[in-house]
Amino acid sequence: MEEQKTEFIQWVKTHKKDLIIAGVSIAAIIGIIVGIKNKDSIRALWESLRKSMEKDPIKSLVYPCEMVEKITYESVPVVNAVSSTEIIKFPSSHKSQVSFEVCDHIRNLPDGRNASAKKIATAAEYGYNLKPRQTWVDTYTKGIEVA
């Protein structure tokens, strides 16, 4: 028995390259077969993706909230008042940063803290029931503000 095991291991070592080629070939053939059998579904998916990208390429990407249309991707010079959703180009001593909208959401609070009645009511308006130690956070802008 031990001799057969040693012979098999030696055979595998000798034919290692052939076994790798066979394994990759079998996987490729299976992939081709699955692709051919599902070609209509794959085409429909690609067509749907293409159409959604043509409509609005930025909105068709997945984002945590629907505030995408407020972001612009243009560098602007440093000025006294800049919209909070533009990329701000600072002098070389600073890096450019972007301000962005954070959607309203539920936040967990530390022990002993609870939401106010106003926040509980606001969350209920949006269809959420807050649990103990949770509060509602309204939409806000995060990032650099230039004054």
C-alpha positions as CSV (number, residue, x, y, z in Angstrom):
1,M,0.0,0.0,0.0
2,E,2.8,2.4,1.0
3,E,4.5,1.6,-2.3
4,Q,1.4,2.5,-4.4
5,K,1.1,5.8,-2.5
6,T,4.7,6.6,-3.2
7,E,4.3,5.7,-6.9
8,F,1.2,7.9,-7.2
9,I,3.0,10.9,-5.6
10,Q,5.9,10.4,-8.0
11,W,3.5,10.2,-11.0
12,V,1.8,13.4,-9.9
13,K,5.1,15.2,-9.5
14,T,6.2,14.0,-12.9
15,H,3.0,15.1,-14.6
16,K,2.3,18.3,-12.6
17,K,2.4,20.6,-15.6
18,D,0.0,18.3,-17.6
19,L,-2.4,18.1,-14.6
20,I,-2.4,21.9,-14.3
21,I,-3.1,22.4,-18.0
22,A,-5.9,19.8,-17.8
23,G,-7.5,21.5,-14.8
24,V,-7.4,24.9,-16.3
25,S,-8.8,23.6,-19.6
26,I,-11.7,21.8,-17.9
27,A,-12.6,25.0,-15.9
28,A,-12.5,27.1,-19.2
29,I,-14.7,24.6,-21.0
30,I,-17.2,24.6,-18.1
31,G,-17.2,28.4,-18.2
32,I,-17.8,28.5,-21.9
33,I,-20.7,26.0,-21.6
34,V,-22.3,28.0,-18.8
35,G,-21.8,31.2,-20.8
36,I,-23.4,29.8,-23.9
37,K,-26.3,28.4,-22.0
38,N,-27.0,31.7,-20.4
39,K,-26.0,34.0,-23.2
40,D,-29.4,35.7,-23.4
41,S,-29.4,36.5,-19.7
42,I,-25.8,37.8,-20.0
43,R,-26.7,40.0,-23.0
44,A,-29.8,41.4,-21.2
45,L,-27.7,42.2,-18.2
46,W,-25.0,44.0,-20.3
47,E,-27.6,45.9,-22.3
48,S,-29.4,47.0,-19.1
49,L,-26.0,48.2,-17.6
50,R,-25.1,50.0,-20.9
51,K,-28.5,51.8,-21.0
52,S,-28.3,52.9,-17.3
53,M,-24.8,54.2,-17.9
54,E,-25.9,56.2,-20.9
55,K,-28.7,57.8,-19.0
56,D,-26.6,59.1,-16.1
57,P,-23.2,57.4,-15.5
58,I,-22.7,58.9,-12.0
59,K,-26.2,58.1,-10.7
60,S,-26.1,54.5,-12.0
61,L,-23.2,53.7,-9.7
62,V,-24.0,52.5,-6.2
63,Y,-23.8,55.2,-3.6
64,P,-25.0,55.2,0.0
65,C,-27.5,58.0,-0.7
66,E,-29.1,59.9,-3.5
67,M,-27.1,63.1,-3.0
68,V,-24.8,62.3,-6.0
69,E,-26.1,65.1,-8.2
70,K,-24.8,67.7,-5.7
71,I,-21.2,66.6,-6.2
72,T,-19.1,68.3,-8.9
73,Y,-15.8,67.0,-10.1
74,E,-14.1,70.3,-11.1
75,S,-11.1,71.8,-9.3
76,V,-11.7,75.4,-8.2
77,P,-9.3,78.0,-7.0
78,V,-9.2,79.0,-3.4
79,V,-11.8,81.7,-2.8
80,N,-13.6,83.1,0.3
81,A,-16.9,81.3,-0.4
82,V,-17.1,78.0,-2.2
83,S,-20.1,75.6,-2.5
84,S,-19.8,72.8,0.0
85,T,-20.0,70.2,-2.7
86,E,-17.1,71.2,-5.0
87,I,-13.6,69.9,-5.0
88,I,-11.4,72.6,-3.4
89,K,-7.9,73.0,-4.9
90,F,-5.6,74.2,-2.1
91,P,-2.0,75.5,-2.5
92,S,0.6,72.8,-2.7
93,S,1.0,72.6,1.1
94,H,-2.5,71.0,1.3
95,K,-4.2,68.2,-0.5
96,S,-7.4,68.7,-2.5
97,Q,-10.4,67.4,-0.6
98,V,-14.0,67.0,-1.5
99,S,-17.1,67.9,0.6
100,F,-20.0,65.5,0.3
101,E,-23.5,65.0,1.7
102,V,-24.0,62.3,4.3
103,C,-27.6,60.9,4.1
104,D,-29.9,60.8,7.1
105,H,-29.4,57.6,9.1
106,I,-29.8,55.9,12.5
107,R,-26.8,56.3,14.9
108,N,-26.1,54.1,17.9
109,L,-25.5,56.0,21.1
110,P,-23.3,55.2,24.1
111,D,-24.8,53.6,27.3
112,G,-27.2,55.9,29.2
113,R,-28.0,58.1,26.2
114,N,-31.3,58.0,24.3
115,A,-32.9,60.0,21.4
116,S,-34.9,63.1,22.0
117,A,-38.7,63.1,21.4
118,K,-38.0,65.3,18.3
119,K,-35.6,62.7,16.8
120,I,-37.9,59.8,17.6
121,A,-40.7,61.7,15.7
122,T,-38.4,62.5,12.8
123,A,-37.3,58.9,12.4
124,A,-41.0,57.8,12.6
125,E,-41.8,60.1,9.7
126,Y,-39.2,58.2,7.6
127,G,-40.7,54.9,8.7
128,Y,-38.1,53.9,11.3
129,N,-38.8,52.8,14.9
130,L,-35.7,53.7,17.0
131,K,-34.5,51.2,19.6
132,P,-33.1,52.2,22.9
133,R,-29.7,53.9,22.6
134,Q,-30.4,55.0,19.0
135,T,-31.0,58.4,17.5
136,W,-31.8,59.9,14.1
137,V,-29.2,61.9,12.3
138,D,-30.3,64.4,9.6
139,T,-28.5,64.9,6.3
140,Y,-25.3,67.0,6.7
141,T,-22.3,68.0,4.7
142,K,-18.9,66.5,5.6
143,G,-15.5,67.7,4.5
144,I,-13.8,71.0,4.2
145,E,-15.7,74.3,4.5
146,V,-14.0,77.4,3.3
147,A,-14.9,80.7,5.0
